[in-house]
Amino acid sequence: MADAIMQNAKEKMQKAEQNLQRELGQIRAGRANASLLDRIMVEYYGAPTPLNQLASINIPEARVLMITPFDKNSIQDIEKAIMTSDIGISPTNDGNVVRLVIPQLTEERRKELAKDVKKEAENAKVAVRNIRRDALDDYKKQQKNSEITEDELRSLEKEMQTVTDNSVKEIEKIQADKEKELLEV
């Protein structure tokens, strides 16, 4: 039972780390990144469809995303979806492909984005600490119900703290990598 609580907490912490990675992938670093288009839905024959299912996305240059639709008739729909999205980049199309040129970030904008990264990382750390708290509460209930001894409780609390510390270190590493990417010119 105690192992199940520990395993569950570890899985939830890993999900918090993956979620942070996904959220930070949405933040533009002045470089082309296909994950920028992950949330874009295109109205395709009346049904909202993820862009990455309608087209292949390539990065021919460091700051250019090239979107090649599988169906040439959908090129206007793709362009319209990008225009109405929140990425703030105007697409250009030549009839065959849609290109997005990622603008260079200003120093001020880089610092703003670095603050956003810190905030997202802090949210992930809070989530991890909440997972730890819930797991420790479960352990205390087990101890209260005489399912585990007080010594086992102390040992499990220490192990849970180690798992939490490792997860927080991983979150800090993800944060540092993203900040380095942002502040690089």
C-alpha positions as CSV (number, residue, x, y, z in Angstrom):
1,M,0.0,0.0,0.0
2,A,2.8,2.5,0.9
3,D,4.6,1.5,-2.3
4,A,1.5,2.4,-4.3
5,I,1.3,5.8,-2.7
6,M,5.0,6.4,-3.5
7,Q,4.6,5.2,-7.1
8,N,1.5,7.3,-7.6
9,A,3.3,10.4,-6.2
10,K,6.3,9.8,-8.5
11,E,4.1,9.5,-11.6
12,K,2.2,12.7,-10.7
13,M,5.5,14.5,-10.2
14,Q,6.7,13.3,-13.6
15,K,3.5,14.5,-15.2
16,A,4.0,17.9,-13.6
17,E,7.5,18.0,-15.1
18,Q,6.2,17.0,-18.5
19,N,3.4,19.6,-18.3
20,L,6.0,22.3,-17.6
21,Q,8.1,21.1,-20.6
22,R,4.9,21.4,-22.7
23,E,4.0,24.8,-21.4
24,L,7.6,26.1,-21.9
25,G,7.5,24.7,-25.5
26,Q,4.8,27.2,-26.3
27,I,7.0,30.1,-25.3
28,R,8.8,31.4,-28.4
29,A,12.5,31.9,-28.1
30,G,13.1,33.6,-31.4
31,R,13.8,30.3,-33.0
32,A,11.5,28.1,-35.1
33,N,10.0,25.3,-33.1
34,A,7.2,23.0,-34.4
35,S,5.6,22.8,-30.9
36,L,4.6,26.5,-31.4
37,L,1.8,25.2,-33.7
38,D,0.6,22.3,-31.4
39,R,-2.5,24.1,-30.2
40,I,-3.6,25.4,-33.6
41,M,-6.9,23.9,-34.8
42,V,-7.9,24.3,-38.4
43,E,-11.5,24.3,-39.6
44,Y,-11.2,21.4,-42.2
45,Y,-14.5,20.4,-43.9
46,G,-16.4,21.8,-41.0
47,A,-14.5,19.9,-38.3
48,P,-11.8,21.4,-36.1
49,T,-8.6,19.4,-36.8
50,P,-5.1,19.8,-35.3
51,L,-2.8,21.5,-37.8
52,N,-0.1,18.7,-37.4
53,Q,-2.7,16.2,-38.8
54,L,-3.3,18.3,-42.0
55,A,0.3,19.2,-42.9
56,S,3.9,18.4,-42.4
57,I,5.9,21.0,-40.5
58,N,9.6,21.5,-41.4
59,I,12.2,23.9,-40.2
60,P,14.3,24.8,-43.2
61,E,16.1,27.7,-41.4
62,A,16.6,28.6,-37.8
63,R,13.8,31.2,-37.8
64,V,11.4,29.7,-40.4
65,L,8.6,27.2,-40.0
66,M,7.4,25.7,-43.3
67,I,4.0,24.1,-43.3
68,T,3.2,21.8,-46.3
69,P,-0.5,20.8,-46.4
70,F,-1.3,17.2,-47.4
71,D,-4.3,18.7,-49.2
72,K,-3.5,21.9,-51.2
73,N,-7.2,23.0,-50.9
74,S,-6.7,23.4,-47.1
75,I,-4.0,26.1,-47.5
76,Q,-6.4,29.0,-47.0
77,D,-7.9,27.3,-43.9
78,I,-4.5,26.8,-42.4
79,E,-3.5,30.4,-43.1
80,K,-6.8,31.6,-41.5
81,A,-6.3,29.4,-38.4
82,I,-2.7,30.7,-37.9
83,M,-4.0,34.4,-38.3
84,T,-6.7,33.9,-35.7
85,S,-4.4,32.0,-33.2
86,D,-2.5,33.7,-30.4
87,I,1.0,33.1,-31.8
88,G,1.1,36.6,-33.3
89,I,3.0,35.8,-36.5
90,S,1.6,36.5,-39.9
91,P,1.9,33.6,-42.3
92,T,2.8,33.9,-46.0
93,N,1.9,31.4,-48.6
94,D,3.0,30.7,-52.2
95,G,0.1,28.4,-53.1
96,N,2.0,25.3,-52.1
97,V,3.4,25.9,-48.6
98,V,2.7,28.3,-45.7
99,R,5.8,30.0,-44.2
100,L,6.1,31.5,-40.7
101,V,9.1,33.7,-40.1
102,I,9.8,34.0,-36.4
103,P,10.8,37.5,-35.5
104,Q,13.9,38.2,-33.5
105,L,13.1,38.9,-29.9
106,T,14.0,42.2,-28.3
107,E,16.0,42.2,-25.0
108,E,13.0,43.5,-23.1
109,R,10.8,40.8,-24.5
110,R,13.4,38.1,-23.7
111,K,13.4,39.3,-20.0
112,E,9.6,39.3,-20.0
113,L,9.5,35.7,-21.3
114,A,12.1,34.7,-18.8
115,K,9.8,35.9,-16.0
116,D,7.0,33.8,-17.6
117,V,9.3,30.8,-17.5
118,K,10.0,31.4,-13.8
119,K,6.3,31.7,-13.0
120,E,5.5,28.4,-14.9
121,A,8.4,26.7,-13.1
122,E,7.1,28.0,-9.7
123,N,3.6,26.6,-10.5
124,A,5.1,23.2,-11.3
125,K,7.1,23.3,-8.0
126,V,3.9,24.1,-6.1
127,A,2.1,21.2,-7.9
128,V,5.0,18.8,-6.8
129,R,4.8,20.1,-3.2
130,N,1.0,19.5,-3.2
131,I,1.6,16.0,-4.4
132,R,4.1,15.4,-1.6
133,R,1.7,16.8,1.0
134,D,-1.1,14.5,-0.3
135,A,1.2,11.5,-0.1
136,L,2.3,12.3,3.4
137,D,-1.3,12.7,4.5
138,D,-2.0,9.2,3.1
139,Y,1.0,7.8,5.0
140,K,-0.2,9.5,8.2
141,K,-3.7,8.0,7.8
142,Q,-2.0,4.6,7.3
143,Q,0.0,5.1,10.5
144,K,-3.1,6.2,12.4
145,N,-4.9,3.0,11.2
146,S,-1.9,1.0,12.4
147,E,-1.1,-0.2,8.9
148,I,2.5,1.1,9.2
149,T,4.6,1.8,12.3
150,E,5.9,5.2,13.3
151,D,9.4,4.2,12.2
152,E,8.1,3.2,8.8
153,L,6.3,6.6,8.6
154,R,9.5,8.5,9.3
155,S,11.4,6.4,6.7
156,L,8.6,7.0,4.1
157,E,8.6,10.7,4.8
158,K,12.3,10.9,4.2
159,E,12.0,8.9,1.0
160,M,9.1,11.1,-0.2
161,Q,11.2,14.2,0.5
162,T,14.1,12.8,-1.6
163,V,11.7,12.1,-4.5
164,T,10.3,15.7,-4.1
165,D,13.7,17.2,-4.1
166,N,14.7,15.3,-7.2
167,S,11.6,16.5,-9.0
168,V,12.2,20.1,-8.0
169,K,15.8,19.8,-9.3
170,E,14.5,18.5,-12.6
171,I,12.0,21.4,-12.8
172,E,14.8,23.9,-12.1
173,K,17.0,22.2,-14.8
174,I,14.1,22.6,-17.3
175,Q,13.7,26.2,-16.2
176,A,17.4,27.0,-16.5
177,D,17.6,25.4,-20.0
178,K,14.6,27.4,-21.3
179,E,16.0,30.7,-19.7
180,K,19.3,30.0,-21.4
181,E,17.6,29.4,-24.7
182,L,15.6,32.7,-24.3
183,L,18.5,34.9,-23.3
184,E,20.8,33.6,-26.0
185,V,21.0,36.0,-28.9
